[in-house]
Amino acid sequence: MTPSGTELRRTLGVRDAVVVGLGSMVGAGVFSALGPAARAAGTGLLPGLALAAVVAYCNAMSSARLAARHPASGGTYVFGRERLGPFWGYLAGWAFVVGKTASCAAMALTVGAYVWPGQAHTVAVAAVVALTAVNYGGVQKSAWLTRVIVAVVLAVLAAVVVVCLASGRANAGRLDVGLSSGAGGVLQAAGLLFFAFAGYARIATLGEEVRDPARTIPRAIPLALGIALVVYACVAVAVLGVLGADRLGHTAAPLADAVRAAGAPGLVPVVRAGAAVAALGSLLALILGVSRTTLAMARDGHLPGALAAVHPRFRVPHRAELAVGAVVAVLAATVDVRGAIGFSSFGVLAYYAVANASAWTLSPAPSARAVPVVGLLGCAVLAFALPTASVAVGAAVLAVGVAAYGVRLRARRRGE
C-alpha cells in the first residue's frame, strides 16, 4: 500500500501512453541496431526481426495483463514481488535499473555523436541534465515532448523508406531470406533487435500515472508495439533492399548510408538530425522509467528510503529522478558505454523473463498460460544467444545484485 500523500498523479490516457511507448521504441535503436543484427544474421536479418517481434509480443501481452491487475509504479518489479515473491521482484528491478541506466548513457552518447562528434561527452551530459529537468516538471510535460519527438522521428523514417524504395536502386533479390550465418546468427540478431522493442515496458512502469489503468494499459501496450513493428519492418526492408545484408552489416550508420546509396546525399543531414532526436526521445522515456522503478524499490527498502519521496507540487519522484540523472550524467561524461548495450539486452531479457513467469500465475487455464510460456522460453534463448562477453558481464552483475539482496536479508533477520 502506497502511503497517503505520496501517490503519483494519474494524467495519462491511451494516446499519451502509446506515445510514451513509441518514444522508447522508435528511437535510436532503429538507426543503429540494424547494422549489428545484419552482421550477426546476414541474410537472416528479417527472420531475426520477426523472432524478436514474437518474443516482444508475448512480453507485451504478459506486461499488459499484469499492469492492469497491479497498476502501480515499478512495472515488473511490482509484478514479480506480488506474484512470485520479494526476491523475484527485486531481481527484476535490479536488472531493469542497472541495464537501463547503461542504456540511458548509451542514448545520451548517441545524441552527442550525431550532434557534435568532437564533443560527444559534453553534449551527452547536457542532454541528460535537460531531460531530467523536463521529467522533474511532471510526466504530462514529458508525454507532450515525447509526442513531438515521435512525430519528427516517424517523418524522418518515412522519408528514408520512400527515398530508398523509389530510388530504383533497391533490389528485391537482396531480400531473399536465408540462414547464411546459421540459426545461432538469427538468434543473436533477434536478441540485438529486441533491444529496440523493449520500450513498451515504460507504459507498465508508469502504471500509477495512467488514468483507468485496467482499460488503458492493455490497449496502449499492443498498440505501441504494433506501430513500432510496422515501422521497423518497413525500414529494414528499404535499407536491406538498397545496401544488402553484407554492406548493411558493416556500416555504423545504416540509414544515412542507405539514403546516400539511394542517390539522395542531401537527406543525410536530415537523417543524422533524426537520429539525434530519436536518441533524445529514448533517453527521455528511459530516465522516466528507471526513476519509477527506483521509486518502487525505495518504497520497499531495497534502495535508500529518501528516493521514495514524491514532490508535493509536481507529484513526481523527484529525488529518484535526480539520482538517476546524476548517475547517467557521470557515465555519459566518463565512460564509453556502447559495449554495455549487449549487457543491457541481457538485463532487459532477464526482466521480461520475470514478467512472463509472473503472468503465468494469473490464471491456471492452459490457453492463458501459453503466451507467458512462449515469452519466458524466448527470453531465455535470446539472452544466452547474445555475445559471450555480454552474457558473462550480465550474469556477473545480476549475481552482485543477488548477493546484495542476501546480505540485506540476513542483516534484517538479525535485527528482528
C-alpha positions in Angstrom: 0.0 0.0 0.0 1.4 3.4 -1.0 1.3 5.9 1.9 -1.3 8.6 1.7 0.1 11.8 0.1 2.8 10.0 -1.8 0.7 8.8 -4.8 1.6 10.0 -8.2 -0.9 11.9 -10.3 -2.9 10.0 -12.9 -2.8 12.1 -16.1 -2.0 9.8 -19.0 -4.7 8.4 -21.3 -4.4 5.8 -24.1 -2.9 8.2 -26.6 -0.3 9.6 -24.2 0.6 6.1 -23.0 1.1 4.9 -26.6 3.3 7.9 -27.4 5.5 7.2 -24.3 5.9 3.6 -25.5 6.7 4.7 -29.1 9.1 7.3 -27.8 11.0 4.4 -26.1 10.9 2.0 -29.0 11.1 4.1 -32.2 14.3 5.7 -31.0 18.0 5.3 -31.6 17.7 1.5 -31.9 16.2 1.7 -35.4 19.1 3.9 -36.5 21.9 1.7 -35.1 20.7 -1.8 -34.4 20.1 -3.0 -38.0 23.9 -3.0 -38.7 25.0 -5.3 -35.8 21.9 -7.5 -36.4 22.8 -7.9 -40.1 26.4 -8.7 -39.2 25.2 -11.4 -36.9 22.5 -12.9 -39.1 23.4 -12.0 -42.7 20.5 -12.9 -44.9 18.6 -14.0 -41.8 18.0 -10.4 -40.7 14.3 -10.4 -41.4 13.7 -13.7 -39.7 15.6 -12.3 -36.7 13.4 -9.3 -36.7 10.3 -11.5 -36.8 11.5 -13.6 -33.9 12.3 -10.5 -31.8 8.8 -9.3 -32.6 7.2 -12.6 -31.4 9.1 -12.5 -28.1 8.3 -8.8 -27.7 4.6 -9.5 -28.3 4.5 -12.2 -25.7 6.3 -10.0 -23.2 3.9 -7.1 -24.1 0.8 -9.1 -23.5 2.1 -10.5 -20.2 3.1 -7.0 -19.1 -0.3 -5.6 -20.1 -2.3 -8.2 -18.1 -0.1 -7.7 -15.1 -0.2 -3.9 -15.3 -4.0 -3.9 -15.4 -4.0 -6.1 -12.3 -1.3 -4.2 -10.4 -1.4 -0.6 -11.6 1.5 0.8 -9.6 4.8 2.4 -10.5 7.6 -0.1 -10.9 6.5 -2.5 -13.7 7.8 -6.0 -13.4 9.5 -5.1 -10.1 6.0 -4.9 -8.7 4.6 -7.8 -10.7 7.3 -10.2 -9.6 7.0 -9.1 -5.9 3.2 -9.5 -5.9 3.0 -12.7 -7.9 6.3 -14.6 -7.2 7.7 -13.1 -4.0 10.0 -10.3 -2.9 13.2 -11.9 -4.3 11.9 -12.1 -7.9 10.6 -8.6 -7.8 13.9 -7.4 -6.5 15.8 -9.3 -9.2 13.6 -7.8 -11.9 14.0 -4.3 -10.5 17.8 -4.7 -10.2 18.1 -6.0 -13.8 16.0 -3.1 -15.1 17.6 -0.3 -13.2 21.2 -1.4 -13.9 20.6 -2.4 -17.5 18.5 0.6 -18.4 20.9 3.1 -16.7 23.6 1.8 -19.1 21.1 2.3 -21.9 20.4 5.9 -20.8 24.1 6.6 -21.0 24.4 5.0 -24.4 21.4 7.1 -25.7 23.0 10.2 -24.4 26.3 9.5 -26.1 24.3 8.7 -29.3 22.9 12.2 -29.2 26.4 13.6 -28.7 27.9 11.6 -31.6 25.3 12.9 -34.0 25.0 16.5 -32.8 28.7 17.3 -32.2 31.0 14.3 -32.7 34.1 16.2 -31.4 32.3 17.0 -28.1 30.1 13.9 -27.7 30.5 13.6 -24.0 29.8 17.3 -23.3 26.6 17.2 -25.4 25.6 13.9 -23.8 25.8 15.4 -20.3 23.9 18.5 -21.4 21.1 16.2 -22.8 20.8 14.3 -19.6 20.6 17.4 -17.5 17.9 19.0 -19.8 15.7 15.9 -20.0 16.0 15.3 -16.2 14.7 18.8 -15.8 11.8 18.1 -18.1 10.8 14.9 -16.2 11.1 16.8 -12.9 8.3 19.2 -14.1 5.8 16.4 -14.4 5.0 13.3 -16.5 2.4 15.2 -18.6 5.2 17.6 -19.9 7.3 14.6 -20.7 4.5 13.0 -22.6 4.0 16.2 -24.6 7.7 16.5 -25.5 7.7 12.8 -26.4 4.8 13.3 -28.8 6.8 16.0 -30.7 9.9 13.7 -30.8 7.9 10.7 -32.1 6.3 12.8 -34.9 9.7 14.1 -36.0 11.3 10.6 -36.0 8.4 9.0 -37.8 8.6 11.7 -40.5 12.4 11.1 -41.0 11.9 7.3 -41.1 9.1 7.7 -43.7 11.4 9.8 -45.8 14.1 7.2 -45.6 11.7 4.4 -46.7 10.2 6.4 -49.6 13.6 7.5 -50.9 15.1 4.0 -50.8 12.2 2.2 -52.3 11.5 4.9 -55.0 15.2 5.3 -56.0 15.3 2.4 -58.4 18.4 1.1 -56.6 16.5 -1.2 -54.3 16.9 -4.8 -55.4 14.2 -7.3 -54.3 16.8 -10.0 -54.6 18.6 -8.7 -51.6 15.6 -9.5 -49.5 15.9 -13.3 -50.1 15.6 -15.0 -46.7 18.4 -17.3 -45.9 20.5 -18.6 -43.0 24.0 -17.6 -44.2 25.1 -17.3 -40.6 23.2 -20.3 -39.2 20.4 -20.4 -36.6 22.7 -19.0 -34.0 23.2 -15.9 -36.0 19.5 -15.4 -36.4 19.0 -15.8 -32.6 21.8 -13.3 -31.9 20.3 -10.8 -34.3 16.9 -11.3 -32.6 18.5 -10.6 -29.2 20.1 -7.4 -30.5 16.9 -6.3 -32.3 14.9 -7.0 -29.2 16.7 -4.1 -27.5 14.9 -1.8 -29.9 11.5 -3.3 -29.0 11.8 -3.1 -25.2 10.3 0.4 -24.7 6.7 -0.7 -24.1 7.8 -1.5 -20.6 7.7 2.2 -20.0 3.9 2.1 -20.2 3.8 -0.5 -17.4 6.3 1.3 -15.2 4.0 4.4 -15.4 1.0 2.4 -14.2 0.4 4.7 -11.2 0.2 7.8 -13.5 -2.3 6.3 -16.1 -6.0 7.0 -16.0 -8.2 3.9 -15.7 -5.2 1.5 -15.9 -7.3 -1.6 -16.2 -8.5 -0.3 -19.6 -5.7 2.0 -20.7 -2.7 -0.2 -20.3 -3.9 -3.4 -22.1 -4.9 -1.2 -25.1 -1.8 1.0 -25.1 0.9 -1.6 -25.0 -0.2 -3.7 -28.0 -0.9 -0.6 -30.0 2.6 0.9 -29.4 4.3 -2.5 -30.1 2.2 -2.9 -33.3 3.1 0.5 -34.7 6.8 0.0 -33.8 6.8 -3.3 -35.6 5.3 -1.9 -38.8 7.9 0.9 -38.8 10.8 -1.4 -38.2 9.7 -3.8 -40.9 9.4 -1.0 -43.4 12.7 0.5 -42.6 14.5 -2.9 -42.6 13.1 -3.9 -46.0 14.0 -0.5 -47.5 17.6 -0.4 -46.1 18.3 -4.0 -46.8 16.9 -3.7 -50.4 19.4 -0.8 -51.1 22.5 -2.0 -49.2 22.2 -5.8 -49.0 23.0 -7.8 -45.9 26.8 -7.7 -46.2 27.1 -4.0 -46.7 24.4 -3.3 -44.1 26.4 -5.4 -41.6 29.5 -3.3 -41.9 28.1 0.2 -41.5 27.8 2.2 -38.3 25.1 4.5 -39.7 22.9 2.2 -41.9 20.1 4.7 -42.6 22.5 7.5 -43.6 24.4 5.1 -45.8 21.2 3.8 -47.3 19.9 7.2 -48.4 23.4 8.1 -49.8 23.4 4.9 -51.8 19.9 5.6 -53.0 21.2 8.8 -54.6 19.9 11.3 -52.0 23.0 12.6 -50.2 21.2 15.8 -49.3 19.0 13.7 -47.0 21.9 12.5 -44.9 22.0 15.6 -42.6 18.2 15.1 -42.0 18.8 11.5 -41.1 21.6 12.5 -38.7 19.3 15.1 -37.1 16.5 12.5 -36.9 18.9 10.0 -35.2 19.8 12.6 -32.6 16.1 13.5 -31.9 15.3 9.8 -31.7 18.0 9.2 -29.2 16.7 12.1 -27.1 13.2 10.5 -27.2 14.6 7.2 -26.0 16.7 8.9 -23.3 13.6 10.9 -22.1 11.5 7.8 -21.7 14.3 5.7 -20.2 15.0 8.2 -17.5 11.3 8.3 -16.8 11.0 4.5 -16.5 14.2 3.9 -14.4 13.2 6.6 -11.9 9.8 5.0 -11.4 11.3 1.6 -10.8 13.8 3.2 -8.4 10.9 4.8 -6.6 9.2 1.4 -6.2 12.3 -0.3 -4.9 13.0 2.6 -2.5 9.4 2.3 -1.1 10.2 -1.4 -0.3 13.6 -0.7 1.3 15.8 -2.2 -1.4 17.2 1.3 -2.2 17.6 4.3 0.1 14.3 5.4 1.5 15.0 9.1 0.5 14.5 8.1 -3.1 10.8 7.3 -2.4 9.9 11.0 -1.9 7.3 12.5 -4.2 7.4 16.2 -5.0 4.4 17.9 -3.2 3.6 20.1 -6.2 4.6 18.2 -9.3 3.7 14.8 -7.9 6.8 13.1 -9.4 9.5 11.0 -7.7 11.9 14.0 -7.8 14.7 12.6 -5.8 14.8 9.3 -7.7 14.8 11.3 -11.0 17.7 13.5 -9.8 19.6 10.5 -8.6 19.1 8.6 -11.9 20.0 11.7 -13.9 23.2 12.2 -11.9 24.4 8.6 -12.3 23.7 8.7 -16.1 25.4 12.1 -16.4 28.6 10.7 -14.7 28.6 7.7 -17.0 28.0 9.8 -20.1 30.9 12.0 -19.1 33.4 9.4 -18.3 32.6 6.0 -20.0 32.2 4.7 -23.5 29.1 2.6 -22.9 28.5 1.3 -26.4 29.8 -2.1 -25.3 27.2 -2.1 -22.5 24.3 -2.4 -25.0 24.8 -6.2 -25.1 24.6 -6.3 -21.3 21.6 -4.0 -21.3 19.8 -6.5 -23.7 20.7 -9.3 -21.3 19.3 -7.4 -18.3 16.1 -6.5 -20.2 15.5 -10.1 -21.2 16.0 -11.2 -17.6 13.5 -8.5 -16.6 10.9 -9.8 -19.0 11.6 -13.4 -18.0 10.3 -12.5 -14.6 7.3 -10.7 -16.1 6.3 -13.8 -18.1 6.8 -16.1 -15.0 4.6 -13.6 -13.1 1.9 -13.6 -15.8 1.9 -17.4 -15.7 0.4 -17.2 -12.2 -2.6 -15.1 -13.2 -4.7 -18.0 -14.5 -4.5 -21.8 -14.4 -6.1 -22.0 -17.8 -3.7 -23.6 -20.4 -4.8 -21.0 -23.0 -4.0 -18.2 -20.7 -0.6 -19.6 -19.9 0.5 -20.3 -23.5 1.8 -16.7 -24.1 3.8 -16.4 -20.9 5.4 -19.8 -21.5 6.5 -18.8 -25.1 7.7 -15.4 -23.8 9.7 -17.0 -20.9 11.4 -19.5 -23.2 12.0 -16.8 -25.8 13.7 -14.5 -23.3 16.0 -17.3 -22.1 17.0 -18.4 -25.6 17.7 -14.8 -26.8 19.6 -13.8 -23.6 22.0 -16.7 -24.0 22.4 -16.2 -27.7 23.9 -12.8 -27.2 27.7 -12.4 -27.5 29.6 -14.3 -24.8 31.1 -11.2 -23.2 27.6 -9.7 -22.8 26.3 -12.8 -21.2 29.2 -13.0 -18.8 29.0 -9.4 -17.7 25.3 -9.5 -17.4 25.3 -12.7 -15.3 28.0 -11.2 -13.1 26.1 -8.0 -12.4 22.9 -9.9 -11.7 24.9 -12.1 -9.3 26.2 -9.0 -7.5 22.5 -7.9 -7.0 21.6 -11.3 -5.7 24.5 -11.2 -3.2 23.5 -7.8 -2.0 19.9 -9.0 -1.5 21.1 -11.9 0.6 23.3 -9.7 2.8 20.5 -7.3 3.4 18.0 -10.1 4.2 20.4 -11.6 6.7 21.0 -8.2 8.3 17.3 -7.6 8.6 16.7 -11.0 10.2 19.4 -10.5 12.8 17.9 -7.1 13.7 14.4 -8.7 14.4 
